[in-house]
Amino acid sequence: MSDNDTLRRIAGRLGPEEILCQCAEECSELAQAQSEARALINEEVADVLNCVEALEAISFVDRGQVARIQAGKLERWDRRTREGVT
């Protein structure tokens, strides 16, 4: 069974609203982990990515649209850091 099948099965059981709640919780834990060990940060990133990928698996998130938005945000972030704005 592929990871995508597993994600679809989980997402089908939970639904998008519950996954979004779990994602918010994992994002909060990631923010808290920033001052702790790198292993904990990696664990929290993995949790967040699992939530996002579950939303993708049930087409709640449009990966193409996300990629376009992400590219624009990366460009803006790069420009701002070159200008000394963080």
ABEGO torsion letter per residue (X at the ends): XBAAAAAAAAAAAAEAAAAAAAAAAAAAAAAAAAABBAAAAAAAAAAAAAAAAAAAAAGABBAAAAAAAAAAAAAAAAAAAAAGBX
